[in-house]
């Protein structure tokens, strides 16, 4: 059909081009005829090869007519070429041939359409047969698919559904879920893979739980597991919790290393478990802390059970053991709390009780009482304040002179730390030093004091060259066991420029005996650095004389306990003589502490003691006040009245000795009370500790404090005043003598107030009309 259509179209185009050429002879028409003619030739050739004979005959007839027409056009072209006219008959003949050719092609079209109709009918019939066969195939395929689905459901889908259910249960936490799948090997393989995955997950989760709830070193339950165990107890019952802390564990770690510390912890855990028995739960809370959960037994006193267990644990722990060739005797402090199974409350209360046991002497147990909580709260507040004090440098260093017993000249000074609390005033070292020692803050405080003392000693050395005076600094137990102690001392010396031989470090026997081997090694390292070493409070500890022979000390200090009772106790006198003889026999310099009377001074001087310190010579002073004493001889005072011309402590003691019925208050260059005592002070309602370390504004009402401040300031300028004073407490009339305290060269280093009671007897007229010192005061030079 398409061939006939194209052929008709091409014949029409050729007819038009040929007619145009015959009519006017233009070459463009001839070219167009030849172009279209090539298409007609191709179409005629194709049509001549058609299958149907009728169509083929018509195509041959059309081809002949077309060939005749082409020849006629060729003849016309030749005539035109020689300039002869084309006969008019050529037009008619060309028209007839082309029309006949069109007719022949059209007959081919009619024949083709008839043939196509027949073919369409044949094809429709064939299509019906094909559709029937296709329908049969579809039905058969559906039947086969249904059979396959049934088979897959039985062998694949159902097992996979079971696998999905198992996976959901595994995800929900049923770690023991496993599947057995029948069917093809692939499906069975999926089941096996799922089981392997579940096994691995269960193993890993068990390991994670073990890590999360047990201690890696000892294998004991950890704090989390212990809390869960306590909370799982019956809420209506009672339980006991024991909180254990190994005493001096840090010393073992520092001296022998962490491996030794781990070995000690492991052995302690074994002993605690053995003592606790199977009915109790033992846990390691962390570090050197353990806990024991004791359930209540029917008909038994759980508090008594807990105490019995604590005593058994302490006894078992105390058995000696050897670690890295060092014999140790472990000890612990145990706190006990009893109550309902509230883990956090019981642990907190047991912890408080444990610290109470540790404070009482270590190696002990204590049972929680509500009053302990207040002590613990104060302790925590104290720790927080101490940290603040260290960060904000609220500490200050006072210096107490150490004098030559023969000449009373200052040969050394001891640095003593004081805490100036912003609200509580001066805090006693006896209150904060033990707390700092327990918490480890003493290390930072001690390092700060060491730096300050070295800087001050270097400054005095610069102003008094070749004096040979040394600065003494105390080392605590914790400091002595610090691995970097030698580096700290070397740094302090280097930064300050103080020669090592002008620094003396002193430590107690107890500090050395906490770890004799480590302490001895550290002291030898310090000695090699060039510093001097002194053993403080000798005779009050538990050291061995063999250790004294091994220690590289240069000085012994006789404890104040022996000095204070030396005049009254032959035993203390004999001990003082023995220590003095022992020290000199070992080539050591001997220093006596706590000298408060001239009799003690004379006795020790007669025994040959080298140096001494105590209130007889001076209380701890500010650096400025002590500097004025460095070139003086601290001789007994001459009292031409109430205020003398020598050291504050000597004046203080002398005034109290000569005038027993008085109140005496000494103050330094910063108008801070350094001493307060006397019968009259208590008679008018004051305790000495209410004055010590304070300024007037912290003790008296504002107006009275300001008025007395003016008089005290005048005393520091060298003036002496007498003041009438009416006390608020007790309503007594006092006469106050206030004046300066000077050194031998006249330098003012403080002031002193001596008060006498001049209250008139009943019926005697009083000259004092007011209690306001600012409104009425008699100031006479």
C-alpha positions, 0 to 999 in steps of 0.5 A, a space after each residue: 500500500 505504501 509502495 503504490 501511494 509513493 509511486 502514484 505521487 512520484 508519477 504525478 510529480 514526473 508528469 508535471 515536470 515533463 509537461 512543463 519541459 515540453 511546454 517551455 523547454 526550461 532546464 529546471 523542469 528537465 532537472 526536476 523530471 530526472 530527479 523524480 524519475 529516478 524515484 519512479 524507476 526505483 518504485 517500478 522496479 520494486 513493484 515488478 517483483 511483487 508476489 501477486 501476479 496481477 499486481 506484477 502485470 500491472 506494474 510491468 504495464 505501468 513500467 512500459 508506459 513510463 519508459 516510453 514517456 521518458 524516451 519521448 522527453 529525451 527526444 524532446 531534449 535532443 530537438 531542443 539542443 539542436 534548436 528545433 521545435 518540439 512537436 505538439 504531438 509530444 505533449 498529447 502523447 506524454 499526457 496519454 502515457 502518464 495517464 495510462 501509467 497512473 491507471 495501471 498503478 491504481 489497478 495495482 492499488 485495487 488489487 492490493 486492497 482486495 488482497 489486504 482484505 483477504 489477509 485481514 480476514 485470515 489474520 482475524 481468524 488466526 487471532 481468534 485461535 491465538 486468543 483461545 490458546 492464550 487463555 488456555 495458557 493463562 489458566 494453566 499458568 495460574 494453576 501452576 502459580 497457585 501450586 508454587 505459592 502453596 509450596 513456597 508458603 509451606 517451605 519458605 514463607 511460613 519459616 520466614 514468618 517464624 524467623 520474623 517473630 523470633 527477631 521481634 522477640 530478640 529485639 524485645 529483650 528475649 536473648 534466649 530466643 532461637 529458631 529451627 527452620 525446615 525447608 530449603 537449604 537457604 531457609 535453614 541457613 537463615 535460621 542457623 545464621 539467626 541463631 549464631 547472631 543471637 548467641 553472639 548478642 547474648 554473649 556480648 550483652 552478658 559481657 557488657 553487663 559484667 563490665 557495667 556491674 562488676 569491678 575489673 580488678 577484684 571481680 566484686 560487684 561495683 557501686 551500681 550493682 551494690 545499689 541495685 542489690 540494696 534496692 531489691 531487698 524487701 522495703 519493709 525490712 532493715 539492712 545494714 551497710 558497712 562502708 570500709 576505707 583502707 587506711 594510708 592506701 595512698 602511701 602504699 601506692 606512692 611508695 611501692 607503685 600502682 601494681 603494689 596498690 592493686 595487689 593490696 586491693 585484691 588481697 583486701 577484697 579476698 579477706 573482706 569476702 572471707 570475713 563477710 560470708 556468703 549471706 552478705 554482699 561485698 562490693 568495691 565502690 572505687 579506689 580503696 573503698 568497699 561496702 558490705 550489705 548485711 541482710 536482717 536475720 529473723 530474731 537477730 539484732 542486725 546492729 549487733 550483727 553489723 558490729 560483729 562483722 566489722 570487728 571480724 573484717 578489721 581483725 582479718 585485714 590486719 594480718 601481715 602480708 608481703 607485697 614486693 618484698 615489703 611487709 604490710 599490715 593493712 588497716 581500715 576504718 569502717 562506718 556502719 549504717 542501719 535502716 530501710 533498704 535505701 541505698 544512697 541514704 545508707 551509703 551516705 550515713 555509713 560514709 559519715 560514720 567511717 570518717 568519724 571512725 577515721 577521725 577517732 584514730 583509724 583501724 576502728 569502726 563507728 555506727 552512724 548517729 544523727 549528730 554525726 551528720 552535722 559534723 560531716 556537714 561542717 567537715 564538707 563546708 570546711 573542705 570547701 572553705 579550705 579549697 577557696 582559701 587555697 585558691 584565693 590565698 587566704 593563708 598567711 605565714 607567721 614567723 617564730 624566732 628560734 634563739 641561741 640559748 646562750 646569747 638569746 640572739 635569733 639564729 633561725 625562724 620557723 614558718 607557721 601557716 595561719 588561715 585568715 577566714 573572711 568571716 570567722 577570722 583567724 582559724 586555729 591550725 589545730 582545726 584546719 591542718 588535720 582536715 587539710 591532711 585528710 583531704 590532701 589539700 595539705 600538699 598544696 598548702 604546704 607547697 605555698 608555705 614553702 615558696 612564701 617562706 623561701 622568698 621571705 628568708 631570701 629577703 632577710 638574707 639580702 638585708 642581713 648578709 652572712 647572718 647564717 640564719 635558716 628558715 624552718 618549714 614543716 613537712 606533713 606526712 602527705 607532703 613527705 610521701 609526695 613523689 615530686 617533693 624534692 622537685 618542689 623544694 628545688 623549685 622554691 629554692 631556685 625561684 627565691 634564690 635562697 641558698 639550700 643550706 639556709 632552709 631546714 625542713 622538719 618532720 615528725 617521727 610519725 610522718 617518717 614512720 608512715 612509710 620508713 623506706 620511702 621517707 628515708 629515700 626522700 630525705 636522703 634526696 633532700 639532703 643531697 640537695 643541700 637543705 638541713 633536716 630536723 626531726 620534730 617532737 622527738 620522743 612522742 612517736 613510735 620510731 626506732 633508734 635504728 631509723 634515727 641512725 639511718 635518717 640524714 637529719 641534722 637537728 632534733 627538736 625536744 617536744 614541748 610536752 617534755 619541756 612544759 613539765 620539766 620543772 615539775 616532773 623528774 621523768 620529763 626532766 630525765 627524758 629531756 636530758 636523754 634526748 639532749 644527750 642522744 642528739 649530741 652523741 649523734 652529732 646533731 643540734 638540739 632545739 627545745 620547743 615551748 619555752 615559756 618561763 625563764 626557769 625553763 630557759 635557764 634549765 635547758 641552757 644549763 643542760 647544754 641545749 643549743 637553741 630554743 623557741 617559745 612564747 618566752 621569746 616571741 609568739 609567731 609574728 608577721 614578717 615585718 615585726 620579726 624583721 625588727 628583732 633579727 639584730 636584737 638579743 631577746 633579753 628579759 624585759 625591764 618593766 618601768 611601769 606597764 609597758 616595757 621596751 622589748 619583745 611583745 611576748 616578754 612584755 606580755 608574760 612579765 606584765 601578767 607575772 608582776 600584776 596578776 589582777 590585770 587584763 593584758 592585750 598585745 597587738 601587732 603593727 596591723 592592730 590585730 590582737 596577738 595575745 590576750 590573757 589575765 584574770 580581769 579579762 574573764 572577770 569582765 566577761 571576756 574569753 581570751 579566744 574572743 580577742 585572739 587574731 581579731 581586730 577591734 571592729 570584730 570584737 567591740 561595737 563600731 563606735 567604741 572600736 573606732 575610738 580605741 583604734 585611734 589610741 592603738 594607732 597612737 601607740 604604734 607611733 610611739 605614744 603612751 596614753 591612759 584611758 578611762 573605760 566603762 565596760 558594757 559587760 559587767 559594768 566595771 570601771 577600768 583604767 587602761 594603759 596603752 603604749 608601744 612595744 619596742 626593740 632594744 634599738 627603739 623600733 616599734 614592733 607592736 603595742 600593748 594594753 594593760 587594764 586595771 579594775 578601778 571600780 569604786 566600792 559601794 557608796 564611793 563616788 565615781 568619776 566616770 559618767 559615760 560608757 562611750 569612750 568616743 564621748 569621754 576619754 582621759 588621754 594623758 601623755 
